[in-house]
Every structure is written in C-alpha cells, then in structure tokens.
Amino acid sequence: MLRFTNTAFAILISISVLAQDVKIEPNKTADFTKFKTFTFGESEIITPKDRRLVDEDVMNMWVKGAITNELTQKGLTKLDSAGDLTVSYIVGTVALTESSYLGPMGVSPTDRSQVWNREFDQGNLVVDLHDRSNILMWRIVGTLNTTTPDAQRTIEELVTIGYKKFSIDPPKNKKKKKK
C-alpha cells in the first residue's frame, strides 16, 4: 500500500498543469484478449480531509462507477475478487504554486525582483490495471477539477478518454492490397 501511495503521489505531483490533460500508458507487449474479468483493489483519496468539497464515499462511487461503466462496455465482467485485472486508483487535489519572473517591464532582464505567483489546487486521477502477476497493463494519468459542480462528469470524461483505445478484442488483420 505504501509503495502504491508513494508512486502515485509522485506521479500526481509531476503531472502538467493543463486542464483535463489525459495520458495513457498501455503495456504494448500485453495480450489483452486473455482478460475477461476485473476487480477493484487499492484506492486512495489524497485531498486533505479539511479541503474536501465532496465526501470520500461519493468520490469513490463516482470513480468506481466511471471505471466500471467503461470496462464493462469493453466486454469485461466485474467480480468482487480474483479478477483477471485489478483496478487501483488514486484521486485527489494537491496545492500548487506557479511562479514566473515578470521580465523586462521597465527593469533589466537580469533583475529577478518582480515575481508573479499563483496558488491553486490541481485535481489528479491515476488509474492502474494490473494483471494477476501484478504487471502493469494500462495506466491513465489525468488532471481534472474536482471542486466544480461538474466533477462527476469530468471524472467520467477522463475515464472515457483513458479507455478509448483499450480493447480486449483480437487485433484486426489488415488486408493486403493486391498489386
């Protein structure tokens, strides 16, 4: 659990500040046709309790609902335990500060006394799919705003984008063009 938390937290901190930025990291050597079921494993909400605008149970319900919806649409069946794939995720908000030098604006370019700072909260979601050997098969890393009234819809959209190219179907053979 601690290793998952440390790795996921490092990923969350390293994500760019772009809104609704989604990155997918598939295991390119995996044979996804052998997977038929999934189950939920570890999950964690890292937003400090005093800064949460949504109850932890509600947030977990939104994330699990979005993941379950996407994976069942892809043909997987959800089990309570011992699935072919285990889903783990971390969601939360981290406080960040963005700083920049204002530049010349009447001062010399080497004068670094004029600094612009902006403090903001950045929401992040990392979803991992591991096989039974605990090998990472698929990862979604995304930024989102969990403090808006549309947080549930935003989570659903991020998960949809993250699983857009995920498929358990065998690859289609491309027909060779006749010469």
N, C-alpha and C positions, 0 to 999 in steps of 0.2 A: 504494500500500500504506500509506504513512504517513498519507494523508488518511483512509482507511478506519479505521485504528487509532485515530487521534485522535478521530474522530467516534464510533466505537463505545465508546471508553473514556469519553467524556463522557456518553454515554447510560447506560453501566453505573453511573457514579457517581450519576447523577440518578434512578435507579430507586428507588422507595419500598422500605421495609424489610419489607414484608409478605411472608409466606411464600407461595410458589407464585403470585405475582401475575403475570398474563399480560395484556399489552396488544397489540392488533392494530392495525396502521396500514395499511389497504388503499389502493391508488390507486383512488379512486372513479370516475375517468374512463376506466380501462383496459378494453379488450375482452379478457377472459381466454379467450374462445373461440378466439383465434388461436394460443394457446400449446399445443404438443404435446410438447415435449421440455425437459429441463433438464440442466444440468451443474454441477459444483461449481467454484467459483472460490476466492477467498481465504478463509482461515480462520486463526484465531489463538486460542491459549490464553494468557490473561494472568496466570494464577496464577503467582507466582514459583516457580521450579523447586524451591527448598528447602521449599516449603509444599504441594506437590502430593501428594495421597494416592493419586491414580490416574495411571498413566503416560499421557503425551501421546497416544501411539498408540491406547491403549484409549479415552480420552475422545473422540478424533476418530472412532473406529469407532462409539461409541455415538451421537454426534450425527449423523453421516452416515447411520447405519442408521435412526435415527428419522425423519429428513427424507426419505430415500429411500422408506421404507415409506409415509409419508403422501402424498407426491406421486404415487407410482405408484398408490396406491388412488384418487387423484383423477383418474387417467387420463393422467398424464404419463409419458413414457418417459425413462429416464436415459441420457445419452450421455457419452462420455469427453471430448468437446469440442464447441464450437459449438452448444449447445442454444439453444432459444428464450428460455429463462430461465437466469440464472446465480445459483446459491445461494452466498452468502457468510455466514459466521458468526463470532462471537467468543464464547468461553465462558471463564469464569474466576471466581476468587474475589478479592474486594478486602477489605482490612481496614478496618473502620469503627468509629467510636466514637460512641455515643449518649450525650448529656448532657442533664440536666434539673435544674432547681432543685427542691429538696425542698419548698419552700413554707413556710407558717407554722410548723408543728410546734414551737411554743414560741419561735420567733424572729419578728421583724417581717417582713411580706411583702416589704419592700424589702431585707432582708438576703440577699445572694446568696452567703453564705459556705458554705452547705450545698448541695453539688452531688453529684448521683448520676451516675456514669459506667459505661458498659458497653461493653466492647470485644468485637467479634465479627467473624466472616468472613461475607460475603454472596456467594453464588454468583449469577451472572447469565449469561443467554444472549440474544444478539441474532442473529436470522436475517433476512437480507435476500434478496429475489428481485428481480433487475433484468432488464429486457428487453435486447435486443441494442444498444439506443441508450443503455444504462446509466441508464435511468429506473427509479426505484424503483416496483415494482409491489405489493409486500407486505412488511411488516415485522412480526416477532414480537419483543417485548421481554419478558423474564420473569426473575423471581428464582427461585432454586432452591437446594437444599442439595446441593452436590457432594461433601460429606465423609461422607455416610451410606452404609451398605451398600446402600441403595435408590437410589443416584444414577442408575443406568441407567434404572430405572423412572420416576424423577422427570423425567428428560430426555425420555423417550418421552411421558409425560403432558403435559408442557409443549408439546411439538411438536404433539401431537394437538389440544390446546385451540387452539393458534395457527392451525392449518389447518382448524379445524372449519367455518368459513364460506367457505373458499376453494373455488372451483368453476370449472372450465373449460367447463361446460355452459352453453348459452344460457339466459337467464332465462326462466322460465315465464310465459306470458301469463296474467294473471288474467282470469278470465271475468267479464264484466259482468253484474250482476244485472238481471233483467228487471223492469220496473216494472209 
